[in-house]
Amino acid sequence: MEVLITYDISNQHPEVKAAMLKKGFHDYWVSDKKTYNLPNTSLWKKGNGINVTTVLNEFNQAINKLNSATPLTKNKIKIERCIVVECTVWAGIQGEKHSTD
C-alpha cells in the first residue's frame, strides 16, 4: 500500500523531515519517468504492512524521539495538524526539487 502524510508542526521542520526520510519515507515520487516533488511537509511511504495507522505511529514516534532530546519545554515540537491517507488516483504538478537548507 502507498500512504501519504501531510502535516504542520511548530518547529524543527528539517529535523522531522530527516527523521522520516530515515524511516523510508519519500518527498517525491516518479511516474511516467517524471519526478513529482511533494509539498515540503508531505511525505509518502510504500510497503507491505504500511497503512494509515502505521504511518501515523511512525510520525508520532519521530516527533517523540526529537522531543525527548529537546531539553527546553518551550522548544518541543507541537503537531498542529496531520492527515494520513491511502494514495489512489492522483494528479499533480512536478514542482522544483526541495532545497536542503
C-alpha positions as CSV (number, residue, x, y, z in Angstrom):
1,M,0.0,0.0,0.0
2,E,1.1,3.6,-0.6
3,V,0.3,6.1,2.1
4,L,0.6,9.9,2.1
5,I,1.1,12.0,5.2
6,T,0.8,15.8,5.3
7,Y,1.4,17.8,8.5
8,D,2.1,21.1,10.0
9,I,4.4,21.4,13.1
10,S,5.5,24.2,15.3
11,N,9.3,23.9,14.7
12,Q,12.2,21.7,13.8
13,H,10.9,21.1,10.3
14,P,14.2,19.9,8.8
15,E,14.9,17.5,11.7
16,V,11.4,16.0,11.5
17,K,11.7,15.5,7.7
18,A,15.2,14.0,8.0
19,A,13.9,11.6,10.7
20,M,11.0,10.5,8.5
21,L,13.3,10.1,5.4
22,K,15.5,7.8,7.5
23,K,12.4,5.7,8.2
24,G,11.9,5.1,4.5
25,F,9.6,7.9,3.6
26,H,10.0,9.9,0.4
27,D,9.4,13.6,-0.5
28,Y,8.8,12.8,-4.2
29,W,7.6,10.1,-6.4
30,V,8.2,9.1,-10.0
31,S,5.5,8.4,-12.6
32,D,5.9,8.0,-16.3
33,K,9.6,8.9,-16.0
34,K,8.7,12.3,-14.4
35,T,9.6,13.2,-10.8
36,Y,6.8,14.8,-8.7
37,N,8.1,16.8,-5.7
38,L,5.7,16.8,-2.8
39,P,5.0,20.0,-0.8
40,N,7.6,20.4,2.0
41,T,5.6,18.8,4.8
42,S,4.1,16.0,2.8
43,L,5.8,12.5,2.6
44,W,4.8,9.1,1.4
45,K,5.8,5.5,2.1
46,K,5.1,2.2,0.3
47,G,5.4,-1.3,1.5
48,N,3.8,-4.4,3.0
49,G,2.2,-3.7,6.3
50,I,2.2,0.0,5.6
51,N,-1.2,1.6,6.3
52,V,-2.6,4.9,7.6
53,T,-2.2,3.8,11.3
54,T,1.4,2.6,10.9
55,V,2.4,5.9,9.2
56,L,0.7,8.0,11.8
57,N,2.5,5.9,14.5
58,E,5.9,6.4,12.8
59,F,5.3,10.1,12.6
60,N,4.4,10.3,16.3
61,Q,7.5,8.2,17.2
62,A,9.7,10.6,15.2
63,I,8.3,13.6,17.0
64,N,8.5,12.0,20.4
65,K,12.1,11.0,19.9
66,L,13.1,14.5,18.8
67,N,11.1,16.0,21.7
68,S,12.9,13.7,24.2
69,A,16.2,15.1,23.0
70,T,15.0,18.7,23.5
71,P,15.7,19.9,27.0
72,L,13.5,23.1,27.0
73,T,9.7,22.6,27.1
74,K,9.2,25.7,25.0
75,N,11.2,24.2,22.1
76,K,9.2,21.0,22.0
77,I,7.6,20.2,18.6
78,K,3.9,20.6,18.6
79,I,1.8,18.8,15.9
80,E,-0.6,21.4,14.7
81,R,-2.4,19.2,12.2
82,C,-1.8,16.0,10.4
83,I,-3.7,13.9,7.8
84,V,-2.7,10.4,6.6
85,V,-4.4,8.9,3.5
86,E,-4.0,6.0,1.2
87,C,-2.7,7.0,-2.2
88,T,-5.0,6.1,-5.0
89,V,-5.8,8.1,-8.1
90,W,-3.9,11.4,-8.2
91,A,-2.9,14.4,-10.4
92,G,0.0,16.8,-9.7
93,I,2.4,19.4,-10.8
94,Q,6.1,18.3,-10.8
95,G,7.4,21.3,-8.8
96,E,11.0,22.1,-8.0
97,K,13.3,19.8,-6.1
98,H,13.5,20.5,-2.4
99,S,16.4,22.6,-1.1
100,T,18.5,21.1,1.7
101,D,18.6,24.4,3.8
